[in-house]
Amino acid sequence: MRLFRLAGVILTAFALAACKPAPLPVKEYVYPSWGFKASFQTPPAIKDEPASADGSTPRTFLAEAHTHDYDFVVTAFDIAQAHPDLDALSDDLGSRLAKALGAQVDGKTYVATFENLMGREIQFSKGGKPFATMRVFVAGGRFYQVVALSNFGPSDPAVSDFLYSFHALDAHGDVTNDIAPAPAD
């Protein structure tokens, strides 16, 4: 009898594991002129927008990849301030993204890349359930917004893999946390 129960538990575990599709392989995409690299599961769509003539909108670069189960986005913005307040910036971006997603900000924590580039991580919920994660970094005269959404929730390993795949690059394309502002194009 125990053997049948054990077999039933094993079959149930396999059936549950089969419900989630195998993750797609990831490929690293490098954007040296924008000072970052990240790994996406599909080739990202790119938008490179110039600053507005009146200066109200900064020059921005967007790399976004969407699949049936995932939305992974990195946005880079040129900034005028030499040392912007990272907490104020992340609070502003967090509230804007929450509004755009119809979600609520659940909390903000400190986060760093493997090279110790300090940033902030913001968790979002929707309908009382964890929903999305955003990280904000400032380096080289830009701020970066790294956003991950998964149909399997923010604890999905693909989410952390994407978030940790983001690295800031110096002018030589090397991964670093000590970045001078990028030269103007």
JOVEN-V195769 format. One record per residue. N is the residue number from 1. RES is the residue in one small letter. PSI is psi in degrees with one decimal (999 if undefined). D_CENTER is the distance of its C-alpha to the mean C-alpha in whole Angstrom. Layout:
n = [N	N]
res = [RES	RES]
psi = [PSI	PSI]
d_center = [D_CENTER	D_CENTER]
This chain:
n = [1	2	3	4	5	6	7	8	9	10	11	12	13	14	15	16	17	18	19	20	21	22	23	24	25	26	27	28	29	30	31	32	33	34	35	36	37	38	39	40	41	42	43	44	45	46	47	48	49	50	51	52	53	54	55	56	57	58	59	60	61	62	63	64	65	66	67	68	69	70	71	72	73	74	75	76	77	78	79	80	81	82	83	84	85	86	87	88	89	90	91	92	93	94	95	96	97	98	99	100	101	102	103	104	105	106	107	108	109	110	111	112	113	114	115	116	117	118	119	120	121	122	123	124	125	126	127	128	129	130	131	132	133	134	135	136	137	138	139	140	141	142	143	144	145	146	147	148	149	150	151	152	153	154	155	156	157	158	159	160	161	162	163	164	165	166	167	168	169	170	171	172	173	174	175	176	177	178	179	180	181	182	183	184	185]
res = [m	r	l	f	r	l	a	g	v	i	l	t	a	f	a	l	a	a	c	k	p	a	p	l	p	v	k	e	y	v	y	p	s	w	g	f	k	a	s	f	q	t	p	p	a	i	k	d	e	p	a	s	a	d	g	s	t	p	r	t	f	l	a	e	a	h	t	h	d	y	d	f	v	v	t	a	f	d	i	a	q	a	h	p	d	l	d	a	l	s	d	d	l	g	s	r	l	a	k	a	l	g	a	q	v	d	g	k	t	y	v	a	t	f	e	n	l	m	g	r	e	i	q	f	s	k	g	g	k	p	f	a	t	m	r	v	f	v	a	g	g	r	f	y	q	v	v	a	l	s	n	f	g	p	s	d	p	a	v	s	d	f	l	y	s	f	h	a	l	d	a	h	g	d	v	t	n	d	i	a	p	a	p	a	d]
psi = [-40.7	-36.3	-39.7	-39.6	-43.9	-43.4	-39.3	-41.1	-43.0	-44.1	-38.7	-42.7	-42.9	-39.5	-41.7	-40.8	-32.4	-17.1	-32.6	124.1	154.1	139.7	145.8	149.2	149.2	154.2	139.9	134.2	130.0	130.3	78.0	-34.9	-18.3	0.2	33.4	165.3	153.6	159.2	130.2	156.2	-21.9	157.7	126.2	145.3	141.1	138.1	126.9	106.6	129.8	161.6	152.2	153.7	-33.6	-2.0	3.7	-23.0	124.9	164.6	134.3	154.9	131.9	128.7	115.7	137.0	128.8	134.0	-176.5	-36.5	-12.4	147.5	113.1	128.4	135.9	127.2	131.5	136.2	131.8	141.8	149.4	-32.3	138.9	-39.9	78.3	156.0	108.8	-37.3	-44.5	-40.7	-46.1	-34.9	-44.6	-49.0	-38.7	-44.5	-36.2	-44.2	-39.8	-44.8	-43.8	-33.4	-7.7	36.7	178.7	146.0	125.3	-26.7	164.4	136.2	166.5	146.9	158.8	152.1	172.6	-21.0	9.0	29.0	113.0	143.6	-166.8	145.0	131.2	131.0	140.6	148.6	157.9	126.2	29.6	4.8	145.5	140.5	-50.5	165.1	138.7	138.2	144.6	129.9	153.5	125.7	142.8	36.3	17.3	156.7	148.9	135.2	116.4	116.2	136.3	128.5	137.1	140.9	-15.4	7.7	166.0	-16.9	0.6	129.6	-29.7	-31.5	-52.1	-36.2	-44.6	-48.4	-41.5	-8.8	-13.6	129.8	137.1	145.3	147.4	-175.4	-20.1	0.7	11.1	143.8	131.2	167.1	2.9	85.1	126.9	155.3	142.4	145.8	147.9	141.2	999]
d_center = [49	46	45	45	42	41	40	39	36	35	35	33	31	31	31	28	26	27	25	21	21	21	17	17	17	14	15	14	14	15	15	18	19	15	15	12	11	9	10	10	13	15	15	13	15	15	16	18	19	22	23	25	29	29	26	25	22	20	19	16	14	12	10	10	11	13	15	17	15	11	9	6	6	6	9	11	14	18	19	23	23	23	22	20	20	16	17	19	16	13	16	16	13	13	16	15	12	15	17	16	15	18	17	17	16	16	16	14	15	14	12	13	12	15	16	16	14	14	12	11	9	10	11	13	16	18	22	21	19	15	13	9	7	6	6	8	10	14	15	18	19	15	13	9	7	3	3	5	9	11	15	16	14	11	13	13	13	11	8	9	10	7	5	8	9	7	11	13	16	19	22	23	20	20	17	18	17	20	20	22	22	21	25	25	26]
